[in-house]
Amino acid sequence: MNDNRRTQWLRGVLDLCVLSALGGGEMYGYELAQFLDRAGLGKIKGGTLYPILARLEKAELVDSDWRVGEQGPGRKYYSLTTDGRRYMEQQNASWHEFSELMRRLLQPKAGDQ
């Protein structure tokens, strides 16, 4: 797949991917980046991820909590707020409607070669 096209598509849904990942429980930034990579999105750089987390926190969709590290530096953990969970569920439903529309639109038509 064209990496540029994939990057453009990802840019449109990365906020929802982050919210969805946090829907499974709190994570710190690096852990979240690893989760998204394992999910198939590829490596998400900190310069991309942390501004998204800051924006979601400013919108009160995500909370954060600094914790002292037991064997290293402290970590900032992120979790969904109640509004964040509600927003994620609404956006998830909207995404499924949109992706179904795209699936139907892109499906080969009778007579297509």
Backbone hydrogen bonds, N-H to C=O, Kabsch-Sander energy under -0.5 kcal/mol:
donor,donor_aa,acceptor,acceptor_aa,energy
6,R,2,N,-2.4
7,T,3,D,-2.4
8,Q,4,N,-2.0
9,W,5,R,-2.5
10,L,6,R,-2.8
11,R,7,T,-2.3
12,G,8,Q,-1.1
12,G,9,W,-0.6
13,V,9,W,-0.7
13,V,10,L,-1.2
14,L,10,L,-1.8
17,C,13,V,-2.3
18,V,14,L,-2.5
19,L,15,D,-2.6
20,S,16,L,-2.7
21,A,17,C,-2.4
22,L,18,V,-2.3
23,G,19,L,-1.1
24,G,21,A,-1.4
25,G,22,L,-1.5
27,M,78,Y,-1.9
29,G,76,K,-0.8
32,L,28,Y,-2.5
33,A,29,G,-2.5
34,Q,30,Y,-2.3
35,F,31,E,-2.3
36,L,32,L,-2.5
37,D,33,A,-2.1
38,R,34,Q,-2.8
39,A,35,F,-1.8
40,G,37,D,-1.6
41,L,36,L,-2.3
42,G,37,D,-0.6
45,K,43,K,-0.6
48,T,45,K,-1.7
49,L,45,K,-2.8
50,Y,46,G,-2.3
52,I,48,T,-1.1
53,L,49,L,-2.4
54,A,50,Y,-2.5
55,R,51,P,-2.4
56,L,52,I,-2.7
57,E,53,L,-2.2
58,K,54,A,-2.5
59,A,55,R,-1.8
60,E,57,E,-1.5
61,L,56,L,-2.8
62,V,56,L,-1.1
63,D,79,S,-2.9
65,D,77,Y,-2.0
67,R,75,R,-2.6
75,R,67,R,-2.2
77,Y,65,D,-2.8
77,Y,75,R,-0.7
78,Y,27,M,-3.4
79,S,63,D,-2.2
80,L,22,L,-0.5
81,T,61,L,-2.1
85,R,81,T,-2.4
86,R,82,T,-2.1
87,Y,83,D,-2.9
88,M,84,G,-2.7
89,E,85,R,-2.3
90,Q,86,R,-2.2
91,Q,87,Y,-3.0
92,N,88,M,-2.5
93,A,89,E,-2.0
94,S,90,Q,-2.2
95,W,91,Q,-2.7
96,H,92,N,-2.3
97,E,93,A,-2.0
98,F,94,S,-2.5
99,S,95,W,-3.3
100,E,96,H,-1.9
101,L,97,E,-2.1
102,M,98,F,-2.6
103,R,99,S,-2.4
104,R,100,E,-2.4
105,L,101,L,-2.5
106,L,102,M,-2.7
107,Q,103,R,-1.0
112,D,109,K,-2.6
